[in-house]
Amino acid sequence: MREQLNSEYGRHTWVFKNSMVELQNADFDAYKNFWGDEFRWTALLPFAWKLIDNHWLEFPDLTLYDSDKETAFNSAISIWSAAIHLLGLGMGWSDIEKGLTEWETIDFATGYHPVLDLVKKLCGDELDLLEFHIRQNRGIYGWVFSQIDEAPEKVNFERNPSSYPDEIQDWAADMAPLGRLLLHGGSDPLHLSPHFRDSVIGDNKFSRDFKLDRLRGDRYVLRLPTYAKWPLQLKNCGAQERNEIGEFSYESVDVQIENLGSIGLFVGGGGQFDRRRFRYSETYKEIKPGSQYISHYWGI
């Protein structure tokens, strides 16, 4: 074990294998209390958050083509659910459809943000289909993001008209498994939107069960006992300020969750975009300076 932990790869491999043991062995109620949701919709989340800055590690093999029906269904749930958590919370996108549309104009290029790089790797060629899912379920997603956005009146519930369900069903029937399972069988056949709501907002009540420590300068550490409702806790934890003329600013916060560890440093967008925090990587090699901020703006 000591030899494994002496190498960078060994340390991260050991963390992936052991950091969630307590949660994996928990009973149903304890697990749901931690995540705010059930296993199928959260199965990839501990890996996804840890892999953002460790792109050289291989993601679990989730090939759907050769899987039986139940395995493919469960895998599709976990993949799309992780993608929505990463885009909506990691990128700080209150309008995921808008963010994806902007990203698509540059062919879903990598190098702008480590979260986007991971989502592209996770969803592959079917990434663009997520736009249709968000559009069909804009009501739920819009409401969720309006609860964690500092300017809820700016969350657009009517940016594009919903697509015709029958048209989508006919189109989705001939897709590859990941896309077909996302769109075929109703507006939300994988029940992604209500489960996202349950995990992110839950009962929509802010809890005092957290610890906020101020480090050097304007940086904080937010320590939480569970993943459930962490964006709501982050918004309301007190790590933000208003100046004498009423201008609002988010301070940088390292979000640390018990048994899961740090899910990253979350910073404000700045200026008119200082409505949501997004995950920022200080070691990421950007395609151009400021690309992490630019890509955050796509979905605001």
N, C-alpha and C positions, 0 to 999 in steps of 0.2 A: 504493500500500500504506500509506503514512504517513497519508493522509487516512482510510482505513478504520480504522486502529488508534487514531485520535484519538477515536473515538466508542465508547460502551459497547457498542452493537450490533456495531460493526465489530470490536472486540477479541474478543468471544465468537464471532462468526461465523468469524473467522480461526482461532481456537483449534480449533473444531469441524472445520474443513477440513484443518488441518495437524498437529494434535497426535498423530494416530495414523498418519501417513503411513509411518513406519518400520515399524510393526507390520503395516499393511495390505500392505506390500510384502515381508514376511517369508515364508520358506518354511513348509511345513506344520509341521515340527518346532519351529521357532522360535516360530511363532504359538501352538501348543499348549503350549509351555513357558511362555509368558507368561501365558496365560489358564487353563491347566490343563484346557482343553477345546477343542472344535472350533468352527469359525466360526459355524455355524447357531445354536448355543446361546449365543453371546456377541456376536453381531453388533450388538445394540442397547445393550450395556452401556456403552461409552464415552459414548454420547449420553445414556443414562438418568442416569448419575451426574452429568453436567455440567448437565443440565436441571432438576435438583431445585430449585435456587435461581434458575433463570432461566425461570420459567413463561411469560413473555411470548414466548419463542422457540417457533416451531412445531416439533412433533415430525415426523419423516419420515412421509410419507403411506404407510400400510400397509393400504389398503383391500383386503379379501379377496374381496368379492363379485364383482368383475370380473376377478379374477386367474385365471391357469391353475392347474391342480392343483398343480404343483410349487412355483410361487411362493407360493400360498396356504399350502401345507404349511410351507415355510421361514419365511414371515412369522409364522405361528402359533407356531412353535417359538421364534423370537426374541422375540416379544411376551410369551408366558407365562414364558419363562425369565427375561427382564428383571424381570417382576413378582415372581417368586419371590426373585430376588436382592435386590430392593429391600425386600420385606416381611421376609424372613428375616434380612437383614444390615443394611439401612438402618434398619428399624424395631426391630431387635433382638428379633424375635418368635421364640421357641423353639417356639411352638405357633401356626403361621400360621392353622390352621383356627379356633382360639379367637379370635385377633385379628380375623379376618374376620367371625366371628359377632357379636362385640361391636360392630364398626363397622357391621354391617348393621342393628343395632337403632336406629341414627340415620340409616338410609337412605344409608349411605356418604357422609355429609356431608363437605364440604370445610372447610378452615379449622382443622383439628386438627394437621396435620403436612404439610410440603411433600412428603414421600415419598408419603403417601397421596393427596395431590392429583394427583401425577404418575401413580400407579398407576391411579387412577380414569380419568384422561384416556387412558391407554394401553389399558385393557381395556374401558372403556365399560360398557354394560348387561350384559355377560356376566361381570363381575367376580365375582359371587356363585358362579359355577360352579367357581371355583378351590377352594372349600371341598371339593367332592366329590373333586377330584383329590388334594388333600392327604390326605383321609381314606382314599382307596384305596391310598395309598402311604406311610402313616404310619410304617411300619417304617424305611424308608430315611431319610426326613426326620427322624424322631425320633432316629435314631442320629447323623446329622450334627450336629444341634443339641446332643446330649448331649456331643459332643466340644468344643464351644466355650461351653458353659454352665457357670458356676461351681457350679451345683447340679444335676448331671445326673440325680440321683435324682428331681427334680421334673418332668422332661420326661415328659409324659403320653403313653404309647403306646396307651392304650385309652380315650380320652375319649368317643368315639362309636363304635358298631359300624360296620364297613364296609358300604357299600351293596351290594345285590345286583347283580353285573355285568350280568346280562341286562336287568334293569330300567333300568339306566343306558344301556345300548346302545340300547334301544328309544326312550328319552326323547331321547337325544342325536342320533338320526338326523334329527330334524326341526328342529334348532337352526340358528341363524345360523352361518356358517362358523367363526368363531373358537372358539365353544363346542363345536361338533360335532367339530372337529379335536382339541380338548383331551380329549374324553371318549369319542368313538366309535372302537372298534377295540381294546378291551382296557383294562386298568387304567391304563396309561401309554403311549398310542399315540405320543406325541411324545418319549418317553424322557427326560423332564425330570428325574426324580428321580436316576437314576444320573449324569447329566451335571452336575447341581447338586453332587452328592457329590464328583465328580472335581475340580471347580473349587474348591470350598470347603475340602475336606479332603485330597484326593489320597491320598498314602501315609500321611497322619496323622502325619507326622514334623515336628517343629518345626525350623526352619532358623535358623542364626546369621547368615544373610546379610541383615542389616538394620542400620539406624542409628537410634538413639533419642536425641533431643536434648531436654533440659529447658529450657523457656522460663520466662517470668515465672510466679510462683506455682506452681500445680499443673498447668500445661499442658505437654504434650509434643508433639513432632513425630516421627512414625514414618515413616521412609523405606524403601521396599521396592523391589526390582528388578522384581518381577512382581505381577500380580493374583492368580495362583494361590495358594491357601491363605492369603490375607491375613487372614481372620478368626482363623485359628489362630495366625498370627504376632502379631496384635493382642492376643489373649488372653494370650500367653506372653512378651510383649516386656519385661515388668517395670514397666510404668506402672500399678501398683496397690499398695496398701498395706494392712496390717493393724495395728490399734492394739493397745494393751497388753492389752485384754480379748478380742482375737481377732476384732473386727469388721472386715469386709472393705470396701474402698472402691476404686472405679475412678477414676483421674485422667482428665482430658480429653485426648484425643489427636487431632491433625490427621493423618490418614492420607494420605501422599503416595506415589504409585506412579510409577516411572520411565516416561516417555513418555505417561502418562495424566494426571499432575498430582494435585492434591488431590481426593479423593472425599468430603471433608467432615470436620467435627469430631465425634468420637465421645465421648459422655459416659456416665457410669454412671447407673443408674436411681434409686439412693438407697435406703437402708433395706433392707427385705426384697426389694426389686426389683433390688438391685445384683448381679444375676447375669450380665447381658449389657450391653455398651455399645450405644447406638443413635445414629444420626446426628441432631445437633441444629443447627438454624439460628438464629443470633443475630439475623438480620434479618427473619425470617418474622413476618408479622402474624397472630398466633394469634386464633382465634375467642373464646377466653377465656384468662386467664393460666394457664400450666402445661399447656396442651393437648398439647404435644409429649410431656411426661412421661406424661400420662394415657393417650394413645393408645399409647405404648410398653407400658404396663402391660396393655393389652388382650390382648397375645399372650404374656404371661409367666405 
